[in-house]
Every structure is written in C-alpha cells, then in structure tokens.
Amino acid sequence: MTRQKQLGRPFSATALPGAASDFLLEPLRIYSPQRGRAYRPEIDGLRALAVLAVIANHLDQSIAREGFLGVDIFFVVSGYVVTSSLLARQATSPLSLLKGFYARRFKRLLPALIAMVVLVALLFCFFVSPGEDLFHPAMRTGVASLAGVSNLYLLRQGANYFSVDNSFNPFMHTWSLGVEEQFYVFWPLLLLVCGFGRGGADRVQRRRLALITLLLLVASLAFYLRFSLNAQADQAFYLMPSRFWQLAIGCLAYLLHRGGGGVRDVGIRFPFENHRSEIATGLVVALVVLLVLPLPLPLLNGLLVTCLTATLLVLLQPGRGLAASLLSHRWIVTTGLISYSLYLWHWPIIVLARWTIGVNRLTILPILAAMFVAALLSYRLETLFRYGQANAPWQSKPLLFFPTLSLVAAGTVVGLQGPMKGSLFGGRYQAETAETSSNKKIDGTTISTANCFLEPTAPLPPDSQSERCRAKPHGDRPTVYFEGDSHAHALMALAHEILQKDSYNVSLFARGGCLAPYFSPWAGGRQNEEKYRLCKPHAGARTSHLRSALMPGDHVVIVSFIHGPFESAASGLSYRESVLELARDVQNKGANLIIFAPLPLFPDAAQIPFPLSLCRVEWFRPAWALSSACDPVRVNREREINSTKSVRELLNALNRQAPSLHVFDPFPSVCPGGQEFCSTHLGGQRIFLDSNHLSDAGALRLYPSFRAFLERIEAESPHRSFPIRSTPIPSSPFPSKPSR
C-alpha cells in the first residue's frame, strides 16, 4: 500500500478503541523509519527537549524556570535545518529556488497553523465573553499569526497602559512563528545575493554566505544586547532583527558541519575529536541544567542556551555517545517529530483551561492528554498536506492554495469578532455591563478609552480631540469635566450615569500616570522619568483648553492618585499652589472646581493577576476552579482615614480658602461608616479593580452622593440652571464646607 493510500484510509466511527490509537499514530509509523541518509534523529531529540521545556515552563514555572528558552533552541535548530534544506537543493534558477522553498514551508507550517487558529478562535469565543478587554486583542493576534506578524502586533500591544495579560491570550505563542516566518522571507534572498540558485553550491559561495551571515549575526546580537540592557525587553524579545543572531548561529553551524561538503559528518576535525561524544554529553547536561536551574543573569542564560545548541548541532553524531543515543531514543524522536504540533496546541489548551477548569493538580493530567491528542491529530493533518494526494490543489499549486486558505481563515476569525460577535458565547453575558473592563465607552457618544485616555508617553493631541471627549446632548446646560489620571478614566461609568439621568453635559479626558493638577516634585522624583516627561505640558494644554471652553455653571472634576503624606514640604507647597491657581482660572470663568479626596488603598493582594471575570462562576467554570485571589481584601477603615489625614487636611484648608473649590469625598460611598473594615467587595460586587482603581460597579456607587453633591453646589451657585432635587449625602470624614 502506498503512503498516499495509507494516509487517505478512512477511519470508521464504529472501529474498536485501539483503532483510534492506530489512526493517531499511523503517520509516525509511516514516516519515522523512512528518512533519507542525511536525517539526524538527534535534531528531533533537541526539538523534543525544547518543546518539553516550554510546556513545563508554561504549566508551572517552578518546574523549568527558564524553560521558555526552549524557543531559543527552536530558533537555532530552524536556522540549521532551513539552511540545510536550501543548500541541499539543486535549483536551476533563483525563481525555482524560491518557489520550491516556499512551497515546502507552506505545506509544513500552514495546514496545522490554520486549523489551530480557527478551532481555538471558535473555542475562545465559546468560553470568553466578548466584553472582555482581552477578546479583541486575542482574536487579532490570531489573525496576525496567519499573516506571520503576530510578534509585531504583540509588541505594539505591550506598550498599552491597559495592556492585557497575554497569559490568557491563546495565540500569544505564535510570536515565535512570526519571527521564523519573517526569517524565511529574508534568508533565501540572502542566498540569492551570495550566488546560490544556479546549480549546486561551491566553496566560494559558502564562504561568502558564511562571512555575510557572521556580520549580520554580530549586528543582530548588538541590537539584542542594546534592547536588553536599555529596558527595552519587548523589542529584544519580539523583533526578528534582534532574534536573527540565534537563527544565524544555526545557519553557521550547518555551514561548519557540512564544511567539507560531506553528507553526514563535519568536514574539519576538532582539537578534542577523540572526546567528542563525551563533550557532547556534557553540553546536553549543561543545557538541561540551564533550562531547569538557570544562572542568576537572565541575559547570560539566553546566550549560553543558544551557543550550546549550536555547538551540539556540530558535535552530535548519530549513534555515537550517550547524548546522541538518548536524543535518538524512539520516544524522544517521536516527541520531536510532533514538536511543531505540540508547540502549536500546548499553549491554547493551557489558556482555555485557565478560562474554564483552571490549571492545578486535579486538571494537569487531562490538560497533558488533550495536548498530545491534539498534537497527534495536527501532525496527521500536516503529513496529509505534505505527502498525501499528489493531484490535490495544495500539491500542484501550493503558492496559491495556502495563501487563499489563510485569507479564508482570517476572514472567519474577523467575522467572529465582528458580525458574529457574542453569538457563540456559552456563558452569561450582559452587553450593558463591563465591570471588569479597562476599555470603556459612553454609549451614543465618542467618549471612550480609545479616544479619551492617553498613554503617559502619547504625543500631545490636537485641540480637536478634546471635542471628541465631550458629549453635549443637553445643549447649553452645564458641563461636568472629568480630568486627571487613570483614576479619572475609572469614573467613566459615573460620567455615563450623569449624562443619561441628569441635565448635565459631560467631558472626560485623562492621561495615565500624570497627577493632576500638575505639581513637582513627585515621590521618588518620578516626574523626571522619561515616561512622564509629557505630564507637565499635558497639564498646561488641558488648562488652556478649560480656559477657553468653560462656561458659567460648569464643573471641573479633578481625580488623581494622591493618597498619603507628601514626600516633602516642597511637594505639598507645590500642590497647594497648583490647586489654587487652577481654582482661580475656573472661578474667573464662573465655574466650579471639584477635587476628589482619597479612596481607600488596599494591599498588593487586591491586584488580581488575571481577568476579573475568572472570579465569576459559570457552568464551564465551577466554584472549585476559582482562585483564592478572587476573595475580598480588607483594610481597617479608621487606619485608612488616618493614613490620608495630611492630604485631607490640606484639601480642607483649600476648601475654605478658595470660593470656587469644593472637595468631594468618595470614601463613605465605597466604605460606609459603622463598619470596621473597607473591602474590595460590597453588596456582592467587586467595587475595586485593584488596590486603588474603582471598577464600574464601584464608580456607579458614587452616583447618588456625587449627584447630591452637585445639587448642593448648584443650590449655592448664582449660575443655577435647573431644578434641584434633595438627595441625602453619606457622612464623610471631611468637615462640611460652610455656606458663603
């Protein structure tokens, strides 16, 4: 029976359970023993070591602390194997070299990748609410992976102030495929520049390629070190130019290994040739130790793993020495053969488990079983497209078939986050509720996180952007302007209530990390950091905008994270002067300045290291699967009031001094009097997203007291413009401001 017929044999649904095993393992039986003379099983052994290290690290970092460096091993092996594939071909022209290479790459990589992206996208839509912050970034990562650019997309996402936790993005691992696919575009072109693609490869061409590769390796390594040493870890991690040195060292290993033009062995002898197998064994042990018990210098670990892998590719010989024998063991080689499929599927299965039953001692075995079954199915699909059905379109026209199939898959994933958004979700989804989301919006307006929240390093926006962050459905009625840092942004739900239920227009504009009103110095001199250099000009621009936009009766609400004592007398004095200056500007326009007093501050334990919806029980997420991090965190109420005493006293003094200044205290709304502790949860809802930011539910709890506060100001204001309703205000630690 031919290979094609064996692969195409239908699997009967009525077959015995043993037939299911046969179905999964059949491609391994067919292809494992039928390798060419140049096949090196120890390379598949290195692949197995790499993928097992990555899986162990992703399941539990304590098992293999630097196991993620298995990806570095993959890069080195990939450089070696791809160079081998290109130089071993007797291409008749540059075009035939390129066409043959990309056809082989497409058939090797894309079938399994496309199947994984589509199936995982469907499962992700079923288990994850479309209201999650991570929903769109995750789905877009899947689309980007089909174009080979997910590493670039993830790099851009990582710079976001509200960047999502990629530990819950099922396509995060495709960044490495993006690096490799970009290498596949570049590397064959370099070979053409060196003269390959016109028959065989002679020594001159090899030496030219080796020299250029070495120069590019040095340049890439310089990029990598520069990024790593200048706190640009994401650039060092994701960019192909800063990862090329690892692929290039694999390319050089092949050129050295086949330096004499032989098929199976090195063309030159080494100084310790007689101890070659012992050295290789020692290097394998060192490689495993680095993956499990790394050195304390992370940068050095990556360099050593890369160099050890390249050296092993040169030193290892099939069947010679303990290391080669272990790496060539049948089960190790089998794992190496399916390593690509294992890598594709291990991470999505871990992530989907995190969204459902959790990753723990009870679920670890089902997770591992699911990984290997998915990998075997994926490998069967891969071999079908690589070797089966010679007359199929993917065999005759792979350069047209696979890009078309990728576009169809990408369109499917785009549809799942567009027209079909939410249609597959199997849990409880309330479209009106986004209590766990950092990406907010006010329906019916252009006020949203995307338009009205700036990263600390974002350029100063044009004046026109301010208008996009102002909603005026009530004509010439007063406007409430929310200004400040991320804590002002957290009040978007409150702004939405005021706009919908009252006769106020609303504006909201915030820049993350920038205290308002601007003063100097901050604690630890943070105002001098490069990240915050635009805070001062931003404050000036916002003040200028308010001077021109404010009308009599408007309210400017300043919300910023100023909690404990000022670091120095100079800081307190600067803050006082900034508040009074802003109050004078606002008063000159006949408006009012409202400053939010401090909220309770919870310990770091209140910071949940995963999406908050994972604290919600669903039919697919039982109560026993919820993390203990979901439990409420409490702080002593009286101690919190005392810890903010200096700020409260200063605000109270300014409250008496400036006629236009009013201080609103949110504290009693989120931590009512008469109880000993403040909690991150109230009335069965999570009211704090972390140690200091309110959730939407928390922001909405402020509405009654804040609305009553505005009514009181309106009652005393000469610019009163609409009837006042009497609403009680919760008791506050602040003394009441006397009437003027």
C-alpha positions, -999 to 999 in steps of 0.1 A, spaced: 0 0 0 14 34 -9 19 62 16 -8 82 0 -33 54 3 -23 47 39 -28 84 48 -61 86 30 -76 54 46 -109 64 62 -113 59 99 -145 41 109 -166 55 137 -175 20 147 -139 8 150 -126 -5 183 -108 20 206 -75 5 195 -82 17 160 -84 53 173 -48 49 185 -38 35 152 -54 64 134 -34 89 155 -1 71 153 -2 60 117 18 89 103 45 83 128 48 47 118 48 55 81 74 83 81 97 77 110 117 48 96 118 61 60 142 90 64 170 99 40 207 93 46 211 129 59 184 125 85 198 132 120 174 118 147 193 138 174 180 170 159 145 158 166 158 149 200 168 186 205 133 197 193 118 173 219 139 188 247 129 223 236 92 217 234 91 198 267 109 226 284 85 252 270 55 231 281 69 226 316 75 263 320 41 273 308 24 248 331 44 257 362 75 280 361 89 263 392 94 231 372 116 247 345 123 283 355 139 292 321 120 266 301 108 293 278 143 293 264 133 262 245 121 287 219 157 298 215 167 262 208 140 260 182 154 292 165 189 277 163 176 244 150 154 262 125 184 281 111 204 249 108 175 229 91 164 257 67 200 263 55 203 226 50 171 225 30 181 254 8 217 243 1 209 207 -5 185 215 -34 198 216 -69 178 246 -80 181 255 -117 173 292 -112 167 317 -84 130 316 -91 128 278 -88 148 280 -55 123 304 -40 92 286 -53 104 252 -41 114 266 -7 81 285 0 61 255 -13 78 233 13 74 258 41 37 264 33 29 227 33 50 222 65 36 250 86 3 264 73 -22 235 75 -16 229 112 -14 266 120 -47 275 101 -65 246 118 -53 256 152 -62 293 148 -98 286 135 -106 259 161 -91 278 190 -109 310 179 -142 291 180 -135 277 214 -123 310 227 -155 327 216 -175 300 234 -157 303 267 -147 340 268 -172 369 269 -169 394 240 -170 421 267 -135 411 280 -106 435 274 -87 406 260 -113 394 235 -103 416 206 -65 417 211 -65 379 213 -86 374 182 -65 400 163 -33 381 174 -48 350 158 -54 369 125 -19 384 127 -4 349 131 -19 339 98 0 367 82 32 359 101 32 392 120 18 383 154 51 392 171 48 428 158 12 430 169 21 417 204 49 442 206 25 471 199 0 458 224 26 456 251 31 493 251 -6 499 260 -12 515 295 -41 490 299 -21 462 281 -38 429 285 -23 399 302 -11 377 274 -11 347 298 -48 345 288 -43 351 251 -45 317 233 -24 329 204 4 346 222 28 318 215 26 324 177 50 353 182 79 329 176 63 317 143 62 353 132 99 357 139 106 325 119 83 334 90 100 368 87 133 350 86 120 327 59 113 358 37 148 373 43 171 343 43 165 328 8 170 363 -7 204 365 11 213 332 -5 205 345 -39 227 376 -33 255 351 -24 251 334 -58 230 303 -49 201 292 -70 221 285 -101 230 249 -97 250 235 -68 267 254 -40 305 258 -44 331 267 -17 332 304 -28 295 308 -24 296 290 10 324 312 23 307 344 10 274 333 28 293 324 60 310 358 61 278 378 55 259 357 80 286 363 106 285 401 100 247 401 103 249 379 134 271 404 151 248 433 142 217 414 154 234 404 186 243 441 192 206 450 187 196 423 211 221 434 238 212 471 233 175 465 237 180 441 267 204 465 285 182 496 279 150 483 294 135 475 260 129 439 267 99 437 245 119 448 214 146 423 223 120 395 227 97 401 197 116 416 168 132 394 142 163 416 137 171 412 174 164 375 172 182 369 139 215 361 157 200 329 171 188 318 137 221 328 121 242 308 145 222 278 134 230 286 98 267 289 106 265 256 125 253 239 93 280 256 71 306 244 96 291 209 99 290 204 62 321 225 56 338 197 36 307 190 15 300 157 32 265 143 38 267 131 73 297 145 91 318 175 97 344 185 70 370 195 96 384 179 127 383 194 161 411 196 187 393 172 210 380 149 183 387 118 204 364 131 232 338 145 210 309 123 223 318 130 260 319 167 253 285 165 236 271 146 266 284 173 290 269 200 269 234 183 268 236 181 307 245 218 308 217 227 285 191 208 307 205 224 338 202 259 323 166 252 314 157 239 349 182 257 373 194 288 354 221 312 363 210 344 381 217 365 350 187 361 325 206 376 296 235 352 300 211 322 301 198 330 266 233 335 252 245 302 267 215 282 256 219 295 220 256 287 219 252 253 235 226 243 210 247 254 180 277 235 193 256 204 198 244 205 163 280 203 152 293 178 177 264 152 179 268 122 157 241 96 151 246 65 173 279 78 188 279 86 225 255 87 254 240 121 244 233 111 208 218 78 220 194 95 244 184 121 220 178 94 194 156 73 216 124 63 199 100 82 222 122 113 223 124 113 185 86 108 183 81 138 205 105 157 183 86 148 152 53 162 166 71 191 184 57 217 160 22 205 166 28 202 203 40 238 204 10 250 184 -15 233 207 0 232 242 -5 269 248 -41 273 236 -51 242 257 -34 257 288 -51 291 282 -85 276 276 -81 256 308 -73 289 326 -106 303 313 -125 272 325 -114 245 349 -81 261 359 -46 246 358 -40 227 390 -32 192 403 -66 179 395 -66 191 359 -30 186 349 -34 151 335 -64 159 314 -46 190 301 -15 169 291 -37 143 275 -55 169 255 -22 184 243 -8 151 230 -41 141 213 -44 175 196 -7 173 186 -11 139 170 -42 150 151 -24 181 140 6 160 129 -17 137 109 -31 168 92 4 181 85 16 149 69 -16 147 48 -9 180 32 29 174 29 28 140 14 -8 128 6 -29 131 -26 -4 141 -52 -31 156 -75 -46 178 -48 -45 216 -53 -23 220 -23 3 198 -40 0 212 -75 -5 249 -66 7 254 -30 17 290 -35 -18 299 -44 -38 274 -23 -23 281 11 -24 320 10 -61 317 -2 -68 293 27 -51 316 51 -73 345 39 -105 324 44 -94 315 79 -85 351 87 -120 362 74 -136 336 97 -118 349 128 -126 385 118 -162 376 115 -162 361 150 -152 395 164 -175 414 141 -209 403 127 -209 371 148 -195 388 180 -211 372 211 -232 347 191 -211 317 203 -205 327 239 -218 299 262 -218 318 295 -238 347 310 -231 378 290 -246 412 298 -239 436 270 -246 466 292 -221 456 319 -184 460 316 -174 459 353 -142 440 346 -131 460 316 -105 487 313 -117 496 278 -147 518 285 -171 539 265 -202 560 269 -228 547 246 -241 572 220 -210 594 223 -174 594 211 -162 593 247 -142 561 251 -109 548 263 -95 548 227 -104 585 222 -101 600 257 -73 581 275 -37 588 267 -7 567 274 19 585 296 42 588 265 15 595 239 21 628 220 1 658 229 -32 655 210 -47 682 187 -73 705 202 -100 688 181 -95 656 202 -110 674 232 -143 678 214 -145 640 207 -143 636 245 -172 659 252 -209 650 249 -234 678 247 -269 663 243 -283 689 267 -275 719 246 -262 749 267 -267 732 300 -236 730 323 -208 705 316 -191 683 341 -154 679 330 -136 649 344 -98 654 343 -69 636 358 -50 603 355 -63 567 352 -85 572 383 -105 598 363 -108 573 335 -121 547 360 -151 571 366 -165 567 330 -195 547 343 -202 576 367 -200 601 338 -223 579 318 -249 580 346 -247 618 349 -251 622 312 -281 598 309 -300 607 341 -293 644 346 -293 677 327 -255 678 326 -233 675 296 -201 655 302 -164 656 292 -138 631 302 -101 633 294 -72 615 312 -35 607 308 -22 577 327 3 582 355 0 620 353 -10 636 386 -34 665 385 -32 693 389 5 691 380 30 698 407 66 689 415 84 670 429 66 637 430 75 608 453 109 594 443 113 621 417 92 602 392 83 635 374 118 634 359 115 600 344 113 598 306 80 580 308 64 611 325 81 639 307 49 649 289 28 652 321 37 689 326 30 700 290 -2 679 291 -14 697 322 -7 731 306 -26 721 274 -56 709 294 -56 741 315 -55 762 283 -84 742 269 -105 747 300 -98 784 300 -113 786 265 -141 760 269 -155 767 304 -189 784 307 -206 798 339 -221 769 359 -197 742 346 -178 719 369 -142 707 366 -137 674 385 -101 666 392 -94 629 401 -59 618 407 -40 593 429 -27 614 458 -31 593 489 -5 595 516 16 623 530 36 644 505 72 634 503 84 668 512 72 702 522 81 714 487 58 688 472 29 699 495 35 736 488 37 730 450 5 710 451 -13 737 471 -2 764 447 -13 744 417 -47 738 431 -52 775 440 -40 786 405 -64 762 388 -92 773 412 -86 809 402 -88 800 365 -120 782 370 -135 809 392 -127 835 365 -149 816 341 -178 814 366 -173 776 370 -166 753 400 -135 732 408 -142 698 424 -114 677 437 -118 640 447 -105 631 481 -85 599 485 -101 565 483 -91 535 505 -58 519 495 -57 481 496 -25 460 497 -10 444 466 -30 413 473 -60 431 459 -43 431 425 -58 401 407 -32 386 382 -59 375 357 -91 388 341 -116 396 368 -143 376 350 -124 345 361 -139 352 396 -174 346 382 -189 311 383 -201 297 350 -213 262 341 -179 256 325 -161 273 354 -172 256 387 -167 273 420 -139 249 429 -119 262 400 -119 298 412 -86 312 426 -83 323 462 -72 356 447 -109 363 440 -116 366 477 -123 400 491 -93 420 505 -99 442 535 -82 471 553 -90 488 586 -113 518 579 -100 541 606 -64 534 597 -71 543 561 -87 576 571 -57 584 593 -32 575 565 -47 602 543 -50 627 571 -24 651 557 -40 652 523 -75 656 538 -63 685 560 -47 703 531 -78 699 509 -100 710 537 -79 742 542 -80 749 504 -117 742 505 -122 771 529 -97 793 512 -109 792 475 -145 802 468 -148 781 437 -131 750 452 -152 721 465 -140 687 478 -159 656 472 -152 626 494 -159 592 477 -148 573 508 -181 568 526 -198 556 494 -174 527 489 -166 521 526 -197 531 546 -194 543 582 -203 520 611 -181 491 598 -146 483 609 -131 474 576 -132 486 540 -134 458 514 -127 454 477 -162 439 475 -195 455 485 -231 442 482 -218 411 463 -200 431 437 -163 438 432 -160 476 435 -122 479 432 -103 466 401 -71 465 421 -55 482 451 -68 517 442 -89 518 409 -126 516 411 -145 491 389 -176 503 370 -197 489 399 -176 510 423 -179 541 402 -217 537 400 -219 535 438 -206 571 438 -236 584 417 -261 591 445 -237 610 467 -219 628 438 -253 639 423 -264 652 457 -230 670 460 -236 687 426 -271 697 437 -257 713 468 -232 733 448 -260 743 423 -282 754 452 -255 778 463 -244 789 428 -255 821 411 -255 801 379 -282 776 389 -298 764 357 -323 737 365 -344 725 395 -327 708 424 -338 676 440 -330 668 476 -308 638 479 -290 627 512 -252 626 512 -234 598 531 -214 610 561 -178 619 552 -146 622 572 -144 657 557 -159 687 577 -187 703 558 -178 734 538 -196 764 553 -220 784 531 -207 816 516 
